[in-house]
Amino acid sequence: MENKKASIWKNSINYGLMTGLVIIIYSVILYVFNLNLNKGLGYINYVIIIAGIVIGTKNLRDKIQGGNLSYGRGLGSGTLISIFAGIIAAIYTFVLMKYIDPDMIEKIFIMMEDGMISQGMPDEQIEIAMMYSKKFTTPIMMLITTIPSYAFMGFLLSLITSAILKKKVDPFDAAMANVETETKEN
């Protein structure tokens, strides 16, 4: 049982790191083509995260658990994958905003202000909103808030993916798969 828990962690770390790297590669491509503030293209990050959760949890089910996956284990796997992807994405975001393109934060503020003006918000409200945004939109705050955001988003997405990927195997088949796994390890 101890070995299975270690395998679940190892699987989640591996797939979380891979998912995080794909997110970074995608983000760099958007940055190079000056599309990094495009909200529509930002939604593709969700697709990347869903793919990472599904592929990682499927690997856990099929290769580590012998085809058996409970809803709770799938939920935990998906959430952990998202947390590790979030750590990688948070580090990238921090480095990008702190060292590579410190002006990006100002670009975000301009985009936010333009959005509020187009919504017809009064100048006083815009000024207050911008004041609070500037207090909380710093590279270090982005680093701190990205990880819990990914964890929460991964949890919500894993609620759905776990329901789809869960699979109960015949107890005899599961026991035989465990015997085969132990035989391979020894």
C-alpha positions in Angstrom: 0.0 0.0 0.0 2.9 2.3 0.8 4.3 1.7 -2.6 1.0 2.6 -4.3 0.8 5.9 -2.5 4.4 6.7 -3.6 3.4 5.7 -7.1 0.4 8.0 -7.0 2.5 10.9 -5.9 5.2 10.1 -8.5 2.5 9.9 -11.3 1.0 13.2 -10.2 4.3 15.0 -10.0 5.4 13.7 -13.4 2.1 14.6 -15.2 1.9 17.9 -13.3 5.4 18.9 -14.4 4.6 17.8 -18.0 1.4 19.8 -18.0 3.1 22.8 -16.5 5.8 22.6 -19.2 3.2 22.5 -21.9 1.5 25.5 -20.4 4.8 27.4 -20.4 5.6 26.5 -24.0 2.1 27.6 -25.0 2.6 30.8 -23.0 5.9 31.5 -24.6 4.4 31.1 -28.0 1.7 33.5 -27.2 4.2 36.0 -25.7 6.5 35.8 -28.8 3.5 36.6 -31.1 2.3 39.3 -28.6 -1.0 37.4 -28.0 -0.4 36.7 -24.3 -3.2 39.2 -23.2 -5.7 37.6 -25.6 -8.5 36.2 -23.3 -9.8 33.9 -26.0 -6.5 32.2 -26.5 -6.0 32.0 -22.7 -8.9 29.5 -22.5 -6.7 27.0 -24.3 -4.8 26.7 -20.9 -8.0 25.0 -19.6 -7.8 22.5 -22.4 -4.1 21.8 -21.6 -5.0 21.3 -17.9 -7.9 19.0 -18.7 -5.7 17.0 -21.0 -3.0 16.7 -18.4 -5.5 15.6 -15.7 -7.2 13.1 -18.0 -3.9 11.6 -19.4 -2.3 11.5 -15.9 -5.3 10.0 -14.2 -5.8 7.5 -17.0 -2.1 6.5 -16.6 -2.7 6.1 -12.9 -5.7 3.9 -13.5 -4.3 1.7 -16.3 -0.6 1.4 -15.5 -0.3 1.8 -11.7 -3.7 0.7 -10.3 -4.2 -2.2 -12.7 -7.3 -0.8 -14.3 -9.0 0.1 -11.1 -9.7 3.7 -10.0 -12.0 5.0 -7.4 -13.7 8.3 -7.7 -11.7 9.7 -4.7 -8.4 8.5 -6.0 -9.1 10.1 -9.4 -10.2 13.3 -7.8 -7.0 13.4 -5.7 -4.8 12.5 -8.7 -6.3 15.3 -10.9 -6.0 17.9 -8.1 -2.4 17.0 -7.4 -1.6 17.1 -11.1 -3.1 20.6 -11.2 -1.2 21.7 -8.1 2.2 20.7 -9.6 1.3 22.3 -12.9 0.3 25.4 -11.0 3.7 25.5 -9.2 5.5 25.4 -12.6 3.1 28.0 -14.1 3.5 30.3 -11.1 7.3 30.2 -11.3 7.2 31.0 -15.0 4.7 33.9 -14.4 6.9 35.3 -11.7 10.0 35.2 -13.8 8.2 36.7 -16.8 6.6 39.6 -14.9 9.6 40.3 -12.6 12.6 39.9 -15.0 11.6 39.3 -18.6 8.7 41.8 -19.1 8.1 44.0 -16.1 5.9 46.3 -18.3 3.4 43.5 -18.7 1.7 44.4 -15.4 1.2 47.9 -16.7 -0.3 46.5 -20.0 -2.7 44.4 -17.8 -3.8 47.6 -15.9 -4.4 49.5 -19.2 -6.5 46.5 -20.5 -8.4 46.4 -17.2 -9.1 50.2 -17.2 -10.2 50.1 -20.9 -12.6 47.3 -20.0 -14.1 49.2 -17.1 -14.5 52.4 -19.3 -16.2 50.4 -22.0 -18.6 49.0 -19.5 -19.5 52.6 -18.5 -18.3 52.5 -15.0 -18.0 55.9 -13.3 -14.5 57.4 -13.0 -14.5 57.2 -9.2 -15.2 53.4 -9.3 -12.6 52.9 -11.9 -10.0 54.8 -9.8 -10.8 52.8 -6.7 -10.7 49.5 -8.6 -7.4 50.3 -10.2 -5.9 51.4 -6.9 -6.8 48.0 -5.3 -5.7 46.1 -8.4 -2.3 47.8 -8.3 -1.8 46.8 -4.7 -2.5 43.1 -5.4 -1.2 42.7 -8.9 2.5 42.3 -8.4 4.9 39.5 -9.5 5.0 38.1 -5.9 1.2 38.2 -5.5 0.8 36.5 -8.9 3.2 33.8 -7.7 1.3 33.3 -4.4 -2.2 33.3 -6.0 -1.5 31.2 -9.1 -0.9 27.9 -7.1 -4.2 28.0 -5.2 -6.0 29.0 -8.4 -4.7 26.0 -10.2 -5.5 23.8 -7.3 -9.1 25.0 -7.1 -9.6 24.8 -10.9 -8.0 21.3 -11.0 -10.3 20.2 -8.2 -13.4 21.4 -10.1 -12.2 19.8 -13.3 -11.3 16.6 -11.5 -14.8 16.3 -10.1 -15.9 15.8 -13.7 -13.0 13.8 -15.1 -12.9 11.4 -12.1 -16.6 10.5 -12.7 -15.7 9.7 -16.3 -12.5 7.8 -15.6 -13.4 5.8 -12.5 -13.5 2.1 -13.0 -14.1 -0.8 -10.7 -12.5 -4.0 -11.6 -13.4 -7.5 -10.5 -11.7 -8.1 -7.2 -10.0 -11.3 -8.4 -8.6 -9.5 -11.5 -7.4 -6.6 -9.3 -5.7 -9.1 -6.9 -4.0 -10.8 -9.9 -2.9 -7.4 -11.2 -1.3 -6.6 -7.8 0.5 -10.0 -7.8 1.8 -9.3 -11.4 2.9 -5.8 -10.3 4.7 -7.1 -7.2 6.3 -9.8 -9.3 7.6 -7.2 -11.8 9.0 -5.0 -9.0 10.9 -7.9 -7.4 
